[in-house]
């Protein structure tokens, strides 16, 4: 008697991906709040503007990744990514 290969439970996979997207969105909000708090201190702005911009970019990337995971067609949604460096990473995916 041979066992049938397990078939993926697409509904369960979709639910997991939705949860991942939701967590990415939450993290983006937390990162943005952190950046906003840091921006309230003029000395931090004066000495760490590049770091603050990096914090903002992290949040943007997280939001775009969440958008891809929430999209009906993630492949088509790549065209909507507003961070060019992130978009470029999807332009020529690496072989696994």
N, C-alpha and C positions, 0 to 999 in steps of 0.2 A: 504494500500500500504506500503510494507516494503522497507526500503532503503537497497541497496546493500552495504556491507562493503567496505570502501575505499581500493583500492589496491595501494600498494606503487609504485611510479613512479621510477622504477629501474634506468633509465637513470639520473634522477635528483639526486637520492641518490648517484650514482657513481660520478657525478659531484661534489657534496658536499664533498665526501670523498677525491677526488682528490685535491680539494681546501684545505682541512685540511692538507693533506700530503705536499702540496706546502708550506703552512704556516709553518709547522714543519721544513721543509728544510731551509726556510729563517731564522727562529729563530735559528736554529743550526749554520748557517753561522754567524749570528750576535753575538751569544754567543762565537764562536771561535774567531771572531775578537776582542771581548772584552778581552778574555783570552790572545790573542797575544799581545795586547796593554799593558796589565798588566805585561806580561813577559818581556817587554822591560826595566822594572825597577828592577835592581838586588835586591834592598831592599825588594820589594814586593815578589820576588821569595824566598828570604831568610826567610821571616817571614810568608809566606802564601802558601807554596808549596801544602799543602793539599787542600786548597780552589781552587787553580788553577787546580789541578787534578779533582776536583769535577766539575768545569766549563767544562772541556773537556768531562767528563763522561755525563753530561747533553746533550751536543751537540751530542755525539755518540748515546745516547738513542733516541733523537729526530730524527736523521737520520734513525735509524732502524725502528722506528714507521712509518716514512714516507714511507720507503721501503715496509713495510707490507701493508700499505694502497694503494700503487701503484701496488702491486703484483696481477697477475691474480688469484692466489690462496693464499690468506693470510695464510691459515692453513699450506700449504707446505712451505711458505716463513719463517715461524718461525724457521725452521731448519737452516736457513742461518744467523740468528742473531748472531752477534759477541760479544755481551755483555752478558756474562753468567747469570748475575743476572736478566737481562731483559728477556732473553730466558726462564729462570726457571719460571717466572711469567705466561708464556703461557703454561707451561708443565701441570699444573693442574689448569685449570680455575675454578673460584668459581661459584657456582650456583647463579642465580639472584633472 
